[in-house]
Amino acid sequence: SYAKRLVNADRAALFLVDRLTHQLYSSIFDNGGATSAGAESTPQIRYLFDALYDKIRRSEQKYKVALEVLTYHNQCTEAEFEDLKEEPIPDMIESIPRFEFTDYLENDNDKKPMMSLYMFKDLFGLSR
């Protein structure tokens, strides 16, 4: 089907809302072979709409909290930003090109932003 090819999936199902029972259901499947639709022997998948909605909503709330925590920890003070602006980006950081490089071994957290700037400059040819 077009939808299956569009997202490069090996199977697809179309879900509809049953307003009488408050369920999501599907009786149209494309599992890579012939498409089946609406035949009596075709199985149906049914989900309670409210339960599925609650699960999606809880998942979205967890995502928002995680994003907020990450955003908080990726901020710096104005003074830290000014200090970083004054420091030149090095032409070479010896540890970065090595296969076994990891910034977790760096004890100096103040070097990590400069390492990131060095990698951006190296990858994209950026300049100040």
SULVENZI-V221678 format. One line per field, one symbol per residue. psi: psi as a letter, one per 20 degrees, with the letter a starting at -180 (. if undefined). A space follows every 10 residues. Layout:
psi: ???
This chain:
psi: rggghgjlqi rqqpprpohg ilqpqpjoqo khcqpqpjqh ipqqppqpgg gggggggggh gggggghggg ggikqrrhgg ggghhhpqpq hpohhgiqhj ppihipiohi hghhgggghg gggjkqq.
